[in-house]
Amino acid sequence: MKAPGPDEVSSRLEEDSAAIVRALSKQADTFGQALFLVGGPVRDFLLDRPVRDVDLLVLRRGKRGAIELARAASLPGAEIVSHDRFGTVAIKQGESVVDIATARRETYPHAGSLPVVEEGTLEEDLLRRDFSINALALPLSSAASAEHPDVVDFARGIADLAQHRLRVLHPRSFQDDPTRALRAARLAPRLGFMLSRESTSRLRDALRDGSFGRVSGDRLRREFVKLFDDSTLGLDPSRALRLLSEWHVLAALEPGLTLEREAVVPLRRLGRAISDPPWRAARWRPWVVGLALWLAPVAPNLRSRTLRRLSVRGETAKRIVAFAKSRDAWVRAVEHARGRGAVDAVLRQLDEEDLQSLYATVAPALRRRIVRYASEDRSRRLPVNGDDLLAAGLEGPAIGRALARIRTAYLDGRVRDRNEALALAREFYPRRPTGRSKAPKNGRNSPERGG
């Protein structure tokens, strides 16, 4: 397949990314270096899908590799961050990040370990990757185009693209890096692809060998973070988890772990909320909500063991473990709430992750209440604040109680302005004694009065 020209490639990138790629291509021409677009971006380009991430590969020429190319290119205002261990550079410009690496090869000291990286050739670099459809390259510089005028395809990835097939590149691919199974579970439903029969057999070999038990919890957790984050790209997280369950990967991570039927609809709803938010939300962690929804139907002890296996600790782990019980209490409270003020009083106790979790689990009527609260009511400002009530004579806990009562009445429309709010606050003033006054001992009517 004839490779598209650099201008055609740049036209499919975001503006900041395209500017970085053009500057690097120009500098590569000056150095006489071969520069390529590689991996997932090439796959998406050939599938006519949006190209979001930009990964570049440069072949070393003399002492010049990725770091030297990035520093020499004209990149005004860009931040250059190098990762010497892996020979990679991240170039940040605005909201865009372009990653560039010097061609390398990898070896794995043992199954499940991080790779040892050494300088390599273009072919070695592409063939170290996870799937054939990610082992593709497009030339960007003159030196690259002169040597490779066609799409670089050492692993028959173009044929697999046409067949909608995910295929690993060598027999021990899953033993070397078992997390590739989690990547396959993300990519397959997102792209509409299937894991090839041969690759499925290779995965079974890795499961039989116990390869997944040697992967650290931190690495596994990072893959699950990506799984839920991929909803922004159109992935239904329940489909990825279903594949991992069908492939017996979940049970390999923790015995008994699966995807329960009760979790499917909430997870699907979460995926839609991530890709098309029902309200403007503060920053939150989709993976925390995803784990809470996925693990809610399983037994509490299995929930705890799974979180330990994924190295999820501390307050986050406690909240995920407690979600199933907390959710039932929140649902009952919202169902019994009468009026917008009462709903607000319940939901104000939840942070954004709790709110997203609850939204994904409830019926349409309650979801409408949650959306109205999150998009309208929680941002409404009261006509008075704590300083106003302090100036009016309230103090201590009475101020908090008064503000809560005013907020409920204001959202229900029973308080409309500052004067009405202050009038309602008077109920919280300290009560004065109301009993009869005692007569003074030496007063006019005192029986002890002297004569």
HELIX and SHEET records of a PDB file:
HELIX    1   1 PRO A    6  SER A   11  1                                   6    
HELIX    2   2 GLU A   15  PHE A   31  1                                  17    
HELIX    3   3 GLY A   40  LEU A   46  1                                   7    
HELIX    4   4 ALA A   66  ALA A   72  1                                   7    
HELIX    5   5 LEU A  122  LEU A  127  1                                   6    
HELIX    6   6 SER A  132  ASN A  134  5                                   3    
HELIX    7   7 SER A  142  GLU A  147  1                                   6    
HELIX    8   8 GLY A  157  GLN A  163  1                                   7    
HELIX    9   9 SER A  173  ASP A  176  1                                   4    
HELIX   10  10 THR A  179  LEU A  191  1                                  13    
HELIX   11  11 ARG A  197  ARG A  208  1                                  12    
HELIX   12  12 SER A  211  ARG A  214  5                                   4    
HELIX   13  13 GLY A  217  ASP A  229  1                                  13    
HELIX   14  14 ASP A  230  LEU A  233  5                                   4    
HELIX   15  15 PRO A  237  GLU A  246  1                                  10    
HELIX   16  16 VAL A  249  LEU A  253  1                                   5    
HELIX   17  17 ARG A  261  ALA A  263  5                                   3    
HELIX   18  18 VAL A  264  SER A  275  1                                  12    
HELIX   19  19 PRO A  286  LEU A  295  1                                  10    
HELIX   20  20 PRO A  300  ARG A  309  1                                  10    
HELIX   21  21 GLY A  314  HIS A  336  1                                  23    
HELIX   22  22 ARG A  340  LEU A  347  1                                   8    
HELIX   23  23 GLU A  352  THR A  361  1                                  10    
HELIX   24  24 PRO A  364  SER A  375  1                                  12    
HELIX   25  25 ASP A  377  SER A  379  5                                   3    
HELIX   26  26 GLY A  386  ALA A  391  1                                   6    
HELIX   27  27 PRO A  397  LEU A  411  1                                  15    
HELIX   28  28 ARG A  418  ALA A  425  1                                   8    
HELIX   29  29 ARG A  426  PHE A  428  5                                   3    
SHEET    1   A 7 GLU A  79  HIS A  83  0                                        
SHEET    2   A 7 THR A  88  GLN A  93 -1                                        
SHEET    3   A 7 SER A  96  THR A 102 -1                                        
SHEET    4   A 7 VAL A  54  VAL A  58  1                                        
SHEET    5   A 7 LEU A  35  VAL A  38 -1                                        
SHEET    6   A 7 LEU A 136  PRO A 139 -1                                        
SHEET    7   A 7 VAL A 152  ASP A 153 -1                                        
SHEET    1   B 2 ARG A 104  THR A 107  0                                        
SHEET    2   B 2 VAL A 116  GLU A 119 -1                                        
SHEET    1   C 2 ARG A 165  LEU A 166  0                                        
SHEET    2   C 2 MET A 194  LEU A 195  1                                        
END                                                                             
